[in-house]
Amino acid sequence: MPQAKLEHANLTVTNPQRSAAFFQQLCGWHIRWEGPSMGNGYTIHVGSETDYLSLYTNDTAKGGFSKGQPLNHVALQVDDLAAARKVVVDAGLEPFSDGTYDPGPSSFYFFDWDGIEFEIVSYGMRSSCASRCLTAHQSAENADETKASTPKKRANARSQPRLTLYDGTTSMRGIPC
């Protein structure tokens, strides 16, 4: 079976320069290419070396899309949700629907100036659940090492059930996040 990854998404926007500058701030991306494009349009590719958003406009681009028309939303993964929220707010956009999926990412949504909905997702250690769980995990391991004065006790402490977290660490005793 072929393996795939999203290489780019092409979005019609009313001001590709404004949108590109915003995504450079929000995602740490750079402009890969820009120039004239089909239909007497203009396009800016902003992203990383491996993927990007193609921001297209022409004389008929009007914005004001309704939710779900033509797409539901575009999700972008970041490593620092709080810093991303600040960029969104500083751009004059309004975050909504903050949430944390258990176990999983924390996220929020916003609409850009053209009515396109974006979700900002973070699986990073900056999510409060992961931070609480890692702190509890480290405290439990330190307590186990202190109590385990003999090789047999240390072996028993290490054989406790472990819960693998989405950030790659493990939690002894299934400490709830």
Secondary structure, 3 states (H helix, E strand, C coil): CCCCCCCEEEEECCCHHHHHHHHHHHHCCEEEEEEEECCCEEEEEEECCCCEEEEEECCCCCCCCCCCCCCCCEEEECCCHHHHHHHHHHCCCCCEEEEECCCCCEEEEEECCCCCEEEEEECCCCCHHHHHHHHHHHHHHHHHHHHCCCHHHHHHHHCCCEEECCCCCEEECCCCC
